[in-house]
Amino acid sequence: MKDKTAYVCENCGQESAKWIGKCPACGRWNTFKEIKVSAAPTQPGKSAATVSARGSSAAKVLRLRDISAQDDPRIDMLDGELNRVLGGGLVPGSIILLGGEPGIGKSTLTLQTMLRLTGMRVLYVSGEESAHQLKMRAERIAHTENDNFMILCENSLESIFEHIKETLPQLVVIDSIQTIATEDVESSAGSIAQVRECASALLRFAKTSGVPVILIGHITKEGSLAGPKILEHIVDAVIQFEGDQHYMYRILRSMKNRFGSTSELGIYEMQQTGLRQVSNPSELLLTEDHDGLSGVAISSAIEGVRPFLVETQALVSTAAYGTPQRSATGFDQRRLNMLLAVLEKRVGFKLMQKDVFLNIAGGLRVTDMAMDLSVIAAVLSSNVDTPIESGWCMAGEVGLSGEVRPVNRIEQRIAEAEKLGFSDMIIPKYNMQGFDRKKFHISLHPVRKVEEALRALFG
């Protein structure tokens, strides 16, 4: 029978029988790519998706009350940061997608974690590197031998499943999903059809056998995961490994997690011997020599359940080319424009003809709204060229009318600032309700408006 042709949007996974210029689902232009769909049904037993290392069991209809609510025992990855992002460990039978830029450290993180799991049979499938390259990297980052760690350099999905059937691993790593191809699809490896079919086959294998699978994926130049959007829907968790290659810090961020919170964050430091876990990021993110420098403010931020202090740097200068520039690194550009408008309208500082540059120190990207107050303080400090006194930090969300709105988990933020030796902290006035301030030795300055915060800082 003749194969059919279909078109799939590479941005959202929408399918169409003919090519369309604009995707009706996501609104993007020129995203539909042609794929071939086999008209003949694949024979069971010949398809790679049906091969399982343990065999499959028939599905049953269950009543809700008959299903156990107890969590499955999680696999300890022997990495506190990775366990936190996964929600407490790796769930058996789950499929995880780890994405990141080239050279950011995805393979290094996965390899050093797998080498620590000496009590599990791990099959590491590499479609990009040779066995010799992996051996050299393993000797550089690992100090222990692992006899249960197996390497397979293969690009054929059918061959991978045959080796899985022989070795019976307890954990499978695919590096990377864009290099794997199946014979069922007549297109090159990395195409939309290949990535979708291979991921679906690995998903069925993970669910029927109970063996967890970790997929390593590339990202596009826009920063999104390469391949169809359906790839993110297939997997149980999407973890983004990000950071600036010019900095030594790497952030492990959960974008989707069916077994835990998506707001968790793991921080690593890139070293010659691999990635080192950073258990106390506040001490590394704060520099010690900013005393007497204008445009620097310290904010108490929270990502997930972890509080840490981060340094906000701002530079305000006269616009040299007529049109003022607005640039933000590690902070939302649109939110910076909003905060500058609040300063202009509500506080009365004229920044219309000024260039404003904002940077979150350490290459960190922070999404916490409590950063607003430190951004405004850093911008104003640079504008008037007056440094903020050492020992001061702050946390507060700024509204459009210039009010300082309350933030969550204020006690954790205060405790983190006090632990690192800060003497004064500006917090929203509304947050003073409901907690005992006597247990903190740090001096708290509750404010209701932006003007009050600036008056406390600059007099």
Protein Blocks (a to p, Z undefined) as FASTA:
>chain_A
ZZddddddfknopacfbdcfbafklopahkbccddddfbdcdehjamklpcfkbpadddd
ddfklpcfbdcddddehiaklmmmnoopacehiacdddddehilmmmmmmmmmmmmmmbc
cddddfkbcfklmmmmmmmmpcbdcfkbccdddfbfklmmmmmmmnopabdcdddfklpc
cfkbccdehiaklmmmmmmmmmmmmmmnopacdddddddfkopaedjfklmmmpmbdcdd
eddfkbmbdcdddfbdfkbcfkbccdddddfkbccddfblmlmmpcfklghiahiacddd
dehjaccdddddddddddfklpacdddehiafklmmmmmmmmmmmnopafklpccdddde
hhiacfbfklmmmmmmmmmmmmnopacdehiacdddddfkopacddehklmmmmmmmmno
pabdcddfklmgopafklpcbdcdddfbfklmmmmmnZZ
